[in-house]
């Protein structure tokens, strides 16, 4: 298509097809930021429930059938709790804005985030090791790059606080499944909420299916229902801006692709 000038993609991840388009000098615009909204909202809901001990109390209540015993462990609540975000792309930024509507302390690890931008966002940059040690809830948003495969190791999960929760709505390949499983077997106080795994779904024999402190959902974080209209509206607005010669907000360049999950 030698006359093709631009592609406006009213959906999320473009990594599977974007590179040849960009390499041929065709402008690519995507609605990935709009798709970040429902993911951030789902994670916020999981964080709020985790702070109340919801997932662990449900599990324990079914086991002991005693109200007092089911909630006998320390439950932090929301006020002043520390949330750790690995990766500060579109989802991480939108989730941070939502968390700031509460009284959470947000710490982050992202090699692409400057101290200046962190100050602007109201977050603290820490090492990955410190993030896992300090956070009551860790939410993964690391981009799916060759350099990030299995970067979340068993030793990081071992270091998590008593009663902590690990949430993954990013990509499963960044997690050492064997390391996570071993930790969860040894640490029944921990909870894992996995909307993504690697592979998807997990192998039939994976212990992720049977561990009582693991909740697996079938990759439901992205836009559904009327949320899809929001992505289409975004691309219509971008197309109209392009036609009018105005700046675009969501053009996907090689720089954007280099850190996009």
HUGI-V672278 format. One record per residue. N is the residue number from 0. RES is the residue in one small letter. PHI is phi in radians with two decimals (NA if undefined). PSI is psi in degrees with one decimal (* if undefined). D_FIRST is the distance of its C-alpha to the first C-alpha in Angstrom with 2 decimals. Layout:
BEGIN
n->{N;N}
res->{RES;RES}
phi->{PHI;PHI}
psi->{PSI;PSI}
d_first->{D_FIRST;D_FIRST}
END
This chain:
BEGIN
n->{0;1;2;3;4;5;6;7;8;9;10;11;12;13;14;15;16;17;18;19;20;21;22;23;24;25;26;27;28;29;30;31;32;33;34;35;36;37;38;39;40;41;42;43;44;45;46;47;48;49;50;51;52;53;54;55;56;57;58;59;60;61;62;63;64;65;66;67;68;69;70;71;72;73;74;75;76;77;78;79;80;81;82;83;84;85;86;87;88;89;90;91;92;93;94;95;96;97;98;99;100;101;102;103;104;105;106;107;108;109;110;111;112;113;114;115;116;117;118;119;120;121;122;123;124;125;126;127;128;129;130;131;132;133;134;135;136;137;138;139;140;141;142;143;144;145;146;147;148;149;150;151;152;153;154;155;156;157;158;159;160;161;162;163;164;165;166;167;168;169;170;171;172;173;174;175;176;177;178;179;180;181;182;183;184;185;186;187;188;189;190;191;192;193;194;195;196;197;198;199;200;201;202;203;204;205;206;207;208;209;210;211;212;213;214;215;216;217;218;219;220;221;222;223;224;225;226;227;228;229;230;231;232;233;234;235;236;237;238;239;240;241;242;243;244;245;246;247;248;249;250;251;252;253;254;255;256;257;258;259;260}
res->{x;x;x;x;x;x;x;x;x;x;x;x;x;x;x;x;x;x;x;x;x;x;x;x;x;x;x;x;x;x;x;x;x;x;x;x;x;x;x;x;x;x;x;x;x;x;x;x;x;x;x;x;x;x;x;x;x;x;x;x;x;x;x;x;x;x;x;x;x;x;x;x;x;x;x;x;x;x;x;x;x;x;x;x;x;x;x;x;x;x;x;x;x;x;x;x;x;x;x;x;x;x;x;x;x;x;x;x;x;x;x;x;x;x;x;x;x;x;x;x;x;x;x;x;x;x;x;x;x;x;x;x;x;x;x;x;x;x;x;x;x;x;x;x;x;x;x;x;x;x;x;x;x;x;x;x;x;x;x;x;x;x;x;x;x;x;x;x;x;x;x;x;x;x;x;x;x;x;x;x;x;x;x;x;x;x;x;x;x;x;x;x;x;x;x;x;x;x;x;x;x;x;x;x;x;x;x;x;x;x;x;x;x;x;x;x;x;x;x;x;x;x;x;x;x;x;x;x;x;x;x;x;x;x;x;x;x;x;x;x;x;x;x;x;x;x;x;x;x;x;x;x;x;x;x;x;x;x;x;x;x}
phi->{NA;-1.16;-1.67;-1.20;-1.83;-2.67;-2.18;-1.97;-1.85;-1.54;-2.68;-1.65;-1.13;-1.95;-1.01;-1.14;-2.35;-1.24;-1.01;-1.07;-1.13;-1.12;-1.11;-1.57;1.31;-1.55;-1.25;-2.06;-2.23;-2.34;-1.76;-1.10;-1.18;-1.16;-1.27;-1.27;-1.07;-1.13;-1.12;-1.07;-1.16;-1.13;-1.12;-1.00;-1.05;-1.14;-1.14;-1.08;-1.16;-1.11;-1.14;-1.58;1.31;-1.00;-1.17;-1.27;-1.18;-1.04;-1.05;-1.21;-1.13;-1.09;-1.38;-1.74;0.92;-2.43;-1.05;-1.10;-1.20;-1.18;-2.13;-1.35;-1.37;-1.19;-2.06;-1.31;1.26;-1.57;-1.07;1.36;-1.23;-1.70;-1.98;-1.89;-2.00;-1.69;1.72;-2.22;-1.39;-1.05;-1.17;-1.03;-1.16;-1.18;-1.14;-1.01;-1.07;-1.17;-1.11;-1.25;-1.32;-2.02;-1.92;-1.32;-1.73;-1.93;-2.02;-2.41;-2.29;-2.78;-1.13;-1.65;-1.65;-1.43;-1.08;-1.09;-1.20;-1.08;-1.09;-1.07;-1.44;1.37;-2.16;-1.95;-1.47;-2.40;-1.24;-1.07;-1.11;-1.16;-1.05;-1.21;-1.22;-1.57;-1.46;-1.38;-2.35;-1.96;-2.06;-1.60;-2.42;-1.23;-1.14;-1.49;-2.14;-0.96;-1.33;-1.90;-1.10;0.94;-1.26;-1.62;-1.67;-1.02;-1.14;-1.16;-1.14;-1.04;-1.46;-1.17;-1.11;-0.97;1.35;-1.27;-2.21;-1.91;-1.98;-2.23;-2.04;-1.53;-2.47;-1.32;-1.19;-1.38;-1.83;-1.32;-1.05;-1.08;-1.15;-1.10;-1.07;-1.06;-1.11;-1.15;-1.22;-1.49;-2.18;-1.14;-1.27;-1.47;-2.27;-2.11;-1.96;-2.02;-1.58;-2.37;-2.50;-2.41;-1.37;-2.00;-1.24;-1.04;-0.93;-0.98;-1.58;-1.15;-1.23;-1.04;-1.25;-1.99;-1.14;-1.25;-1.78;-2.08;-2.07;-1.91;-2.02;-1.51;0.97;-1.86;-1.22;-1.30;-1.12;-2.42;0.97;-1.18;-1.12;-1.13;-1.06;-1.07;-1.19;-1.10;-1.06;-1.06;-1.25;-1.11;-1.11;-1.16;-1.11;-1.13;-1.12;-1.08;-1.07;-1.57;1.32;-1.60;-1.09;-1.74;-1.63;-2.22;-1.25;-1.80;-1.82;-1.08;-1.09;-1.14;-1.08;-1.13;-2.14;-1.50;-1.39}
psi->{79.6;-18.7;0.1;125.1;-33.8;150.5;127.4;112.2;108.4;54.9;-163.3;-106.0;131.1;2.3;-32.7;-22.9;-5.1;-39.1;-47.9;-34.5;-49.4;-40.8;-27.4;10.5;15.7;131.1;130.6;128.5;135.0;159.3;31.0;-29.7;-36.6;-34.0;-16.7;-23.8;-54.7;-31.7;-47.6;-38.4;-40.3;-42.8;-40.1;-45.3;-42.6;-37.6;-46.3;-42.8;-39.1;-38.7;-22.3;-1.1;21.6;-52.5;-39.7;-38.8;-37.8;-47.7;-47.9;-34.3;-42.4;-32.3;-47.9;-20.0;40.8;121.0;-47.2;-46.0;-33.2;-24.6;29.2;-17.4;163.8;127.5;125.0;-31.9;-177.5;-34.7;108.5;7.4;152.3;126.5;130.9;128.3;123.1;110.0;130.3;53.5;-153.3;-43.6;-45.8;-41.8;-43.6;-38.0;-40.6;-44.3;-39.6;-42.3;-31.0;-10.4;-7.7;-161.6;33.3;150.3;124.6;122.4;148.5;157.0;118.0;113.6;-15.5;-3.5;123.8;159.5;-36.7;-45.6;-36.0;-42.2;-42.3;-38.1;-14.2;33.3;164.4;128.6;129.6;169.3;162.0;-39.4;-44.9;-37.4;-45.5;-34.2;-38.7;-25.2;138.7;-30.5;130.8;127.1;124.5;126.9;30.9;134.4;150.7;88.5;156.5;-33.6;-10.2;9.2;127.0;33.4;-21.5;98.9;168.4;-36.1;-33.4;-44.6;-36.3;-31.5;-2.0;152.0;158.5;127.6;11.0;165.2;136.9;125.0;130.5;106.2;9.8;-96.3;145.5;-25.5;-16.2;-8.7;132.6;101.0;-42.5;-41.8;-42.4;-45.6;-44.9;-43.2;-45.5;-30.4;-37.1;-18.6;77.8;-11.8;-21.2;156.3;139.6;125.9;106.6;106.9;-13.1;147.9;174.6;112.7;175.7;123.3;171.6;155.7;148.9;-32.9;2.9;137.6;-9.3;-29.3;-24.9;-15.8;132.4;-18.2;21.8;131.9;117.4;128.3;154.1;57.1;65.0;6.7;-27.0;-179.6;138.4;161.4;-133.7;-14.5;-26.8;-34.0;-35.2;-38.5;-41.7;-43.4;-39.3;-44.2;-32.8;-43.2;-40.1;-39.3;-42.8;-37.9;-42.7;-44.5;-32.6;-0.8;21.5;159.5;146.7;148.0;-27.6;34.9;138.1;108.8;178.0;-37.1;-41.7;-44.4;-31.9;-21.5;9.2;134.1;*}
d_first->{0.00;3.81;5.56;5.59;9.21;11.04;11.78;15.33;16.90;20.21;21.86;23.48;22.74;19.24;20.43;19.16;15.44;15.48;16.02;12.75;11.02;13.94;14.13;10.78;12.27;10.45;13.42;14.56;17.52;19.66;22.89;24.67;27.64;28.23;28.25;30.87;33.28;34.38;34.64;36.90;38.91;39.48;40.63;42.95;44.52;45.02;46.57;48.97;50.04;50.46;52.72;54.95;55.09;53.55;51.95;54.95;57.52;55.84;55.93;59.53;60.70;59.68;61.52;64.76;64.89;66.78;65.50;67.32;66.36;62.70;62.32;64.89;62.44;61.47;58.72;57.46;56.32;53.84;55.98;55.08;53.41;51.02;47.43;45.36;41.57;39.69;36.44;35.83;32.20;31.29;33.49;36.34;36.39;36.36;39.02;41.12;41.14;42.31;44.95;46.33;47.33;49.92;52.21;50.24;50.16;46.66;46.28;42.97;41.64;38.33;37.97;35.35;37.68;39.88;43.48;42.72;39.99;42.29;45.04;42.78;41.85;45.50;45.15;46.88;45.11;46.91;46.46;45.13;48.67;50.26;47.76;48.67;52.38;52.57;50.29;51.60;48.06;45.11;41.59;38.75;35.43;34.62;30.90;29.88;29.62;31.00;33.81;34.96;35.56;39.06;40.01;42.12;45.03;48.19;50.32;48.45;49.04;52.65;53.19;52.29;55.01;57.30;55.63;52.19;48.89;45.56;42.48;39.09;36.07;33.87;33.11;35.58;34.85;36.54;39.81;42.20;42.92;46.07;47.33;46.71;48.44;51.41;51.91;51.69;54.24;56.60;56.00;56.37;56.59;52.85;50.11;46.46;43.95;40.80;37.72;35.72;36.88;35.67;35.05;34.47;36.81;39.47;40.87;43.45;46.23;45.31;48.22;45.93;46.45;50.23;51.16;52.87;51.51;47.82;45.79;42.39;39.93;36.73;34.15;34.74;34.21;30.79;30.18;31.60;32.55;32.41;31.29;27.75;27.89;28.57;25.23;23.43;25.63;24.82;21.07;21.86;24.15;21.64;19.08;21.99;23.02;19.64;19.74;23.31;22.76;24.94;24.93;23.13;25.22;22.86;20.06;19.53;19.90;20.99;24.54;24.09;22.57;25.51;27.97;26.10;27.63}
END
